[in-house]
Amino acid sequence: MALLNFGGVEENVVTREEFPLDKARELLKDETIAIIGYGVQGPGQALNLRDNGFNVIIGQRSPSPTYDKAVADGWVPGETLFSIEEAAQKGTIIQYLLSDAAQIAVWPTLKPHLTAGKSLYFSHGFGITYKERTGIVPPADIDVILAAPKGSGTSLRRLFLAGKGLNSSFAIFQDATGNARDKVIALGIGIGSGYLFETTFKKEVYSDLTGERGTLMGAIQGLFAAQYDLLRSKGHTPSEAFNETVEEATESLYPLIAENGMDWMYANCSTTAQRGALDWWKKFRDATRPVFEELYNSVETGNEAQLSIDSNSQEDYRVKLEKELEELRESEMWRAGRTVRGLRPQNK
């Protein structure tokens, strides 16, 4: 492992240079990787592993839109595409990539196929960390490992096709074979990770749930909505409010942050913008820190997990979800966004 310095804190990470793809392929040459679920993470990880030369099969219920997607992606029924039960039986490494709710529902079906020496792989620590709530308790004679890309399966695939990588965390919950560490690192390299950093199942789910509800999705939507609504209330047009709130952020400034960091982005903006940002960022930090404290506490106590389990298990969950998404989609801000995106030169 490489020892890197992150702002004065040293951390062990695994890079592609020290654990090359050829080493990963050799380590897993006798393994059959069964991807259970072809929804959010499944396609990206499965296709990247297949393209990297690993032996991959898919387990997906049929009929379903995701089964049809798997066929469209080149997985062959009866050869590389099977029912969940058959794929789990055939697989030596079972990548459990269903949604958290589906993992709970399918667990009684999957567990009988987790025979001694197999590996159970997650990309989210939810099911194991909250096992008292989910009922997901693996047998003691299998490896239980995690590799969690820091982004969606779509992003993982896009970056892979562009010759890049999405960083991932990895963790070991149970090492029954003595080879769990090398195995999970090889899988992390195989799915196309940029580099891998070590964590635990608990830390992964705590940081992930906080991030999703915070700066990755929830807080960003909240900030966007607050600024957009304010500008509109002060007489600014939808186009102006959207461009100044979202479009400039996502199309111009955020890519600069990704390229070289926040300080570099500041340095490449006007001095007026620099001054204002430097004067105001701590006010926003201080205003939102109590909300993040409340959020992390809700994650740590298991309240967020229980809310998710309770809502996802309701028969009309999908109907309610679509209604909430429709409300978001049809808000003036995101209707303005559709119009603005349609006016981008590359979309004409």
Residue pairs with C-beta under 8 A, 6 or more apart in sequence:
1 12
1 13
1 14
1 18
2 12
2 13
2 14
2 15
2 18
3 10
3 11
3 12
4 10
4 11
4 12
4 13
5 11
11 197
12 197
12 198
13 195
13 196
13 197
13 198
14 170
14 185
14 188
14 189
14 195
14 196
14 197
15 195
16 165
16 189
16 193
16 194
16 195
19 185
19 186
19 189
20 189
21 52
21 53
21 189
21 190
23 186
23 189
24 52
24 185
24 186
24 187
24 189
24 190
25 52
25 53
25 54
25 186
25 190
27 182
27 183
27 186
28 54
28 55
28 93
28 183
28 186
28 187
28 190
29 55
30 92
31 54
31 55
31 92
31 93
32 55
32 56
32 57
32 90
32 91
32 92
32 93
33 49
33 54
33 55
33 56
33 57
33 91
33 92
33 93
33 95
33 187
34 56
34 57
34 58
34 59
34 87
34 88
34 90
34 91
34 92
34 93
34 94
34 95
35 42
35 45
35 46
35 49
35 56
35 57
35 58
35 59
35 87
35 95
35 97
36 42
36 59
36 60
36 84
36 87
36 88
36 94
36 95
36 96
36 97
36 98
36 106
36 110
37 59
37 60
37 66
37 96
37 97
37 98
37 99
37 102
38 46
38 58
38 60
38 66
38 67
38 69
38 70
38 97
39 66
39 97
39 98
39 99
40 97
40 99
40 152
40 153
41 97
41 123
41 149
41 152
41 153
41 156
42 58
42 60
42 66
42 95
42 97
42 153
43 69
43 70
43 73
43 153
43 157
44 149
44 152
44 153
44 154
44 155
44 156
44 157
44 160
44 191
44 192
45 95
45 97
45 123
45 149
45 153
45 156
45 191
46 56
46 58
46 73
46 75
47 73
47 157
47 160
48 156
48 157
48 160
48 190
48 191
48 192
49 56
49 187
49 190
49 191
50 56
51 160
52 190
52 192
54 190
56 80
57 75
57 80
57 81
57 82
57 87
57 90
57 91
58 70
58 75
58 80
58 81
58 82
58 87
59 82
59 83
59 84
59 85
59 86
59 87
59 88
59 91
60 66
60 67
60 70
60 81
60 83
60 84
60 87
61 67
61 83
61 84
62 83
67 81
70 81
71 77
71 81
75 81
82 90
84 106
84 109
84 110
85 109
85 113
88 94
88 109
88 110
88 113
88 114
89 113
91 113
91 118
92 117
92 118
92 119
93 118
93 119
93 121
93 183
93 187
94 110
94 113
94 114
94 118
94 119
94 120
94 121
95 121
95 122
95 123
95 187
96 103
96 110
96 120
96 121
96 122
96 127
97 123
98 106
99 312
100 124
100 126
100 127
100 134
100 308
100 309
100 312
101 308
101 309
101 312
101 313
101 317
103 126
103 127
103 134
103 136
104 127
104 134
104 135
104 136
104 309
104 313
107 127
107 134
107 135
107 136
111 138
111 139
114 120
114 138
114 139
114 142
115 142
116 139
116 141
116 142
116 176
117 141
117 142
117 176
117 177
118 142
118 143
119 142
119 143
119 144
119 145
119 177
119 180
119 183
120 138
120 142
120 143
120 144
120 145
121 145
121 146
121 147
121 184
121 187
122 128
122 144
122 145
122 146
122 148
122 201
123 146
123 147
123 148
123 149
124 146
124 148
124 204
124 205
124 208
125 146
125 148
125 171
125 200
125 201
125 202
125 203
125 204
125 205
125 208
126 134
126 205
126 209
126 305
126 308
127 134
127 136
128 136
128 138
128 144
128 146
128 173
128 201
129 201
129 202
129 205
129 206
129 305
130 205
130 302
130 305
130 309
131 137
133 302
133 305
133 306
133 309
134 309
138 144
138 173
138 174
140 174
140 176
141 176
142 174
142 176
143 172
143 174
143 175
143 176
143 177
143 179
143 180
143 183
144 172
144 173
144 174
144 180
145 170
145 171
145 172
145 173
145 180
145 183
145 184
145 187
146 169
146 170
146 171
146 172
146 173
146 184
146 201
146 204
147 168
147 169
147 170
147 184
147 187
147 188
147 191
147 193
147 196
148 168
148 169
148 170
148 171
148 204
148 208
149 155
149 156
149 166
149 167
149 168
149 191
149 192
149 193
150 166
150 167
150 168
150 169
151 166
155 166
156 166
156 191
156 192
157 192
159 165
159 166
159 192
159 194
160 166
160 192
164 194
165 192
165 193
165 194
165 195
166 192
166 193
166 194
167 193
167 194
167 195
167 196
167 197
168 188
168 191
168 193
168 194
168 195
168 196
168 197
169 196
169 197
169 198
169 199
169 204
170 184
170 185
170 188
170 196
170 197
170 198
170 199
171 184
171 198
171 199
171 200
171 201
171 203
171 204
172 180
172 181
172 184
173 200
173 201
174 180
175 181
177 183
185 196
188 196
189 196
199 207
205 299
205 305
206 296
206 299
206 300
209 299
209 304
209 305
210 292
210 295
210 296
210 299
212 218
213 219
213 295
213 299
213 304
214 292
214 295
219 288
219 291
221 328
224 245
224 246
224 333
225 331
225 333
227 241
227 244
227 245
228 241
228 242
228 245
228 246
228 333
229 333
231 240
231 241
231 244
231 245
232 238
232 241
232 332
236 244
238 332
238 333
238 335
238 336
239 336
239 339
239 340
241 333
241 336
242 333
242 336
242 337
242 340
243 340
245 333
246 333
246 337
247 337
247 340
251 344
253 265
253 269
256 264
256 265
256 268
257 264
257 265
266 273
266 274
266 277
266 278
267 274
269 277
298 304
299 305
311 317
311 320
314 320
328 334
329 335
341 347
